Amino acid sequence: MNHDLFPIYTQCFPGYPMREENFYDTLRPGSEFTHIIRAFDAKGNTVGFALVCGRTITLICVLPDYRGQGYGALLLKKAERLIRADHINTPIILGYDTAHYIFQGVPIEYGAVGFFEKYGYTAPETTMNMGLELVDFDIERLNLPEPEGIRFRLAEESDRPALIAAIEDTNPEWHDYFADYEDAIMLAVSDTKIIGFQMLDMDGVRFQNAHEKMGCIGCVGIINEAREKGIGRRMVAEGICWLREQGCVAIELLYVAIPEWYEKLGFYSVSKQWMGRKDCMKVARCK
């Protein structure tokens, strides 16, 4: 019943190509946590929609020919009211929560930041999506140090308790990401202690050419006592090599907060996103 939404998405965000099945996976049919709000023209045709998940406005789309006519403002207002019905004293976030997302923020290159600023949204930061072509990737050219006594290997089920401890030390907010993660996890191990980790997904990228096999690296973490020793960058390079061995021709990184760190490995900027949010008092004043 919602199969008319993907064509609207593709017209609104051509620079973020997505497989149709991935798009509809994000809607989670039947989920009580996902709400779809539609905007209709005078003939009853859907000309835009908003997705709401928890306290997050995951996505707002309005067809190009219908912009500037109030449809976006209407969708935003309805989405805010829906969120405030269940989430009174927490900020509204644009694009992202820990369990369900398309964008983490507002894609800057589409000029929508001013629209959200008009309605009281601010952003403490921007993040970047990055890419890396693997055809000519050569780990030796990077001249990375080989940290003494560190081994890099894929995680096994028996590693889970130690991995959870490493996540807790690095970034406790990542626990939800790893809870149901079933793809490869590369570890950095010193003796028997896990000091680093990264997710490696051979087919999990969100914005990609459907005819190419692209990999994704996520949640790169090094425990506090082992940082600033070159372990993280070497671990990511080893993960890149592993993804190439699995047949990936490129890698996508989503929502990178420290792009200069990845640029030293050869990654380049693809797009930027504005991490918009709005506090509850501003929402209340807009009603």
C-alpha positions in Angstrom: 0.0 0.0 0.0 3.0 2.3 0.4 4.7 1.3 -2.9 4.2 4.8 -4.4 6.7 6.3 -1.9 9.9 5.1 -3.4 9.4 7.0 -6.7 8.9 10.2 -4.7 12.1 9.5 -2.8 14.1 9.0 -5.9 13.0 12.3 -7.4 13.7 14.2 -4.2 17.1 12.7 -3.5 18.8 11.6 -6.7 22.2 11.9 -5.2 21.4 9.3 -2.6 20.6 6.2 -4.7 19.1 3.4 -2.7 17.9 -0.1 -3.6 14.1 -0.2 -3.5 14.0 -3.1 -1.2 16.3 -1.3 1.2 14.0 1.7 1.2 11.0 -0.3 2.1 12.9 -2.2 4.7 13.2 1.0 6.6 9.4 1.4 6.7 9.2 -1.9 8.7 5.7 -2.9 7.6 3.4 -3.3 10.5 5.7 -1.7 13.0 4.1 0.4 15.7 7.1 2.6 15.8 6.9 3.8 12.2 4.4 6.3 11.0 3.8 7.6 7.4 2.2 11.0 7.0 1.1 11.9 3.4 0.5 15.2 1.7 -2.1 15.2 -1.2 -2.9 17.6 -4.0 -6.4 18.7 -5.0 -6.9 15.5 -7.0 -5.9 13.3 -4.1 -2.5 12.3 -5.4 0.4 11.8 -3.0 2.8 14.7 -3.6 4.9 14.2 -0.5 5.3 12.3 2.7 7.0 12.3 6.1 8.3 9.3 8.1 8.3 9.4 11.9 10.0 6.9 14.1 9.9 7.5 17.9 11.1 11.1 18.5 12.7 11.2 15.0 11.5 12.7 11.7 13.3 10.2 9.6 12.5 11.8 6.2 10.4 14.5 4.6 9.9 14.4 0.8 8.0 16.7 -1.4 8.0 16.3 -5.2 9.9 19.1 -6.9 6.9 20.6 -8.8 5.0 21.0 -5.5 7.6 22.7 -3.4 7.1 26.2 -2.1 3.3 25.6 -1.7 3.2 24.7 2.0 3.3 20.9 1.7 6.6 20.6 3.5 5.5 22.9 6.3 2.3 20.9 6.7 4.2 17.6 6.8 6.6 19.0 9.4 3.9 20.4 11.6 2.0 17.0 11.6 5.1 15.1 12.3 6.0 17.3 15.2 2.5 16.9 16.7 2.7 13.2 16.3 6.0 13.0 18.1 4.9 15.4 20.9 1.9 13.1 21.6 4.3 10.5 23.1 7.6 12.4 23.6 7.0 15.6 25.5 10.3 16.7 27.0 12.9 15.4 24.6 14.3 17.0 21.5 13.0 16.2 18.0 15.8 14.8 15.9 15.9 15.1 12.1 16.8 11.9 10.3 18.1 9.5 12.8 17.7 7.2 15.8 19.6 4.1 16.9 17.3 1.6 15.4 15.8 3.1 12.2 17.1 5.6 9.7 17.5 6.7 6.1 19.5 9.9 6.7 21.3 10.8 9.9 20.6 14.5 9.3 19.5 16.9 6.5 21.4 16.5 3.3 23.1 19.9 2.9 23.5 19.9 -0.9 19.7 20.0 -1.4 19.2 23.4 0.2 16.7 22.4 2.9 18.7 23.6 5.9 17.2 27.0 5.7 13.7 25.5 5.8 14.3 23.7 9.0 16.1 26.7 10.6 13.0 28.7 9.8 11.0 26.4 12.0 13.4 26.5 15.0 15.8 23.7 14.2 19.5 24.0 15.0 22.5 21.7 14.4 25.5 21.3 16.7 27.5 19.6 13.9 27.5 18.2 10.4 28.6 14.7 9.4 30.0 13.4 6.1 29.4 10.4 3.9 32.7 9.1 2.4 33.7 6.6 -0.3 36.8 4.6 -1.3 37.4 2.8 -4.6 39.2 -0.5 -4.1 40.6 -1.2 -7.6 43.9 0.5 -6.8 43.9 0.2 -3.0 47.3 -0.9 -1.7 47.8 -1.1 2.1 51.6 -0.9 1.6 51.4 2.5 0.0 49.8 3.9 3.2 53.1 3.4 5.1 51.1 2.5 8.3 53.0 1.4 11.3 52.4 -2.2 12.4 51.6 -1.9 16.2 53.7 -4.3 18.1 51.9 -7.3 19.7 48.6 -6.5 18.0 46.7 -9.1 16.0 43.7 -8.4 13.7 41.1 -11.1 13.3 37.4 -11.7 12.8 35.3 -12.0 15.9 33.8 -15.3 17.0 30.8 -16.0 19.2 33.0 -16.7 22.2 34.3 -13.1 21.9 31.0 -11.5 22.7 31.5 -10.8 26.5 34.9 -9.2 25.9 33.5 -7.3 22.9 30.7 -5.9 24.9 33.3 -4.7 27.5 35.3 -3.0 24.8 32.2 -1.3 23.4 31.3 -0.1 26.9 34.8 1.4 27.3 34.7 3.0 23.8 31.1 4.2 23.3 28.2 2.7 25.3 25.7 4.2 22.9 26.8 1.6 20.3 25.4 -1.4 22.2 22.2 -1.3 20.3 24.0 -1.5 16.9 25.8 -4.6 17.9 22.9 -6.4 19.6 21.5 -7.9 16.5 24.4 -7.4 14.1 25.1 -10.7 12.2 27.8 -9.7 9.7 31.6 -9.7 10.2 33.3 -7.8 13.1 37.1 -7.4 12.9 38.9 -7.2 16.2 42.3 -5.7 17.3 43.6 -8.1 20.0 46.6 -7.6 22.4 47.5 -10.9 23.9 43.9 -12.1 24.7 42.4 -8.7 25.3 40.1 -7.0 22.7 41.3 -3.4 22.4 39.6 -2.5 19.1 36.7 -3.4 16.8 34.9 -2.5 13.6 31.8 -3.7 11.7 32.4 -5.0 8.2 29.4 -5.5 6.0 29.8 -6.9 2.5 26.3 -5.8 1.4 25.0 -3.3 3.9 25.6 0.1 2.4 22.6 2.3 2.1 23.4 4.6 -0.9 24.9 2.6 -3.6 24.8 1.4 -7.2 22.7 -1.7 -7.2 24.9 -3.3 -9.8 28.1 -3.1 -7.8 29.2 -5.0 -4.7 30.1 -2.4 -2.1 31.2 -2.8 1.4 30.6 -0.8 4.5 32.6 -0.1 7.6 31.0 1.1 10.8 31.4 1.7 14.5 35.2 1.8 14.5 36.4 1.8 18.1 39.6 1.6 20.2 39.5 1.4 24.0 40.7 4.5 25.7 44.0 3.0 27.0 45.1 1.9 23.5 44.4 5.1 21.5 46.9 7.4 19.8 49.1 4.4 18.9 48.1 3.9 15.2 46.1 0.8 16.0 42.7 2.1 14.8 44.0 3.2 11.4 45.8 -0.1 10.9 42.7 -2.0 11.9 40.5 -0.1 9.4 43.1 -0.7 6.6 43.0 -4.5 7.4 39.2 -4.3 7.2 39.4 -2.7 3.8 41.7 -5.5 2.6 39.2 -8.1 3.9 36.3 -6.4 2.1 38.2 -6.4 -1.1 39.0 -10.1 -0.7 35.3 -10.7 -0.5 34.8 -9.1 -3.9 33.8 -5.5 -2.9 34.8 -2.9 -5.5 34.2 0.1 -3.2 33.4 1.0 0.4 30.9 3.5 1.8 31.2 5.2 5.2 28.1 6.9 6.6 27.9 9.8 9.0 31.7 10.4 9.6 32.4 12.9 12.3 36.2 13.0 11.8 36.7 12.9 8.0 40.4 13.9 8.1 41.1 10.7 9.9 39.7 8.6 7.1 41.2 10.8 4.4 44.6 9.5 5.4 43.4 6.1 4.3 42.3 7.4 0.9 38.6 8.0 1.6 37.0 11.0 -0.1 33.9 13.1 0.7 30.6 12.2 -1.0 28.0 14.3 0.8 27.4 16.1 4.1 24.5 16.1 6.4 23.2 18.7 8.9 22.5 17.2 12.3 19.3 19.1 13.0 17.3 19.0 16.2 14.6 21.1 18.0 14.0 21.3 21.7 10.5 20.8 23.2 10.0 24.5 24.2 10.4 25.6 20.6 7.9 23.0 19.5 5.4 24.2 22.0 5.7 27.8 20.9 5.0 26.7 17.3 1.7 25.1 18.0 
